[in-house]
Amino acid sequence: MGVTADVLFIGATRPAMAMGVPYAALLANAFITLELFLVSRNLLCLAIALPLHGFAWTMCLVEPRMFEIAAVWAQVRARAGFRGRRAWGVVAYGPFDVEAKRRAGDLRPVLPCAGGPA
């Protein structure tokens, strides 16, 4: 009685891929490889594309949308910064500016919950 997935659903929700990796990963690999080649002017630097592609391919074996998940994680991290972690202990989009509320004195102190550490 395990979880079954419809083959059509899996195929329809997969990202567009080339050579086993999403196009974004393929373009990032090409960009990094070509920049290293242009900076070093050494043809052996083109060989770095194989381990980079292998790493991306391995990550996509685990989860085909791994690079999209990483991009969303980076966006949340970049927008939230460390303000939310200091104030609430989490990294998430905030409904208001915590620092502005704290300066205005609008934040109420957090009361310990019953049965928890005081």
Secondary structure, DSSP 8 states (H G I E B T S, - for coil): ------HHHHHHHS--EETTEEHHHHHHHHHHHHHHHHHH--GGGGGGHHHHHHHHHHHHHH-TTHHHHHHHHHHHHHHHTTHHHHHHSS-S--SS-HHHHHHHT--------TTS--
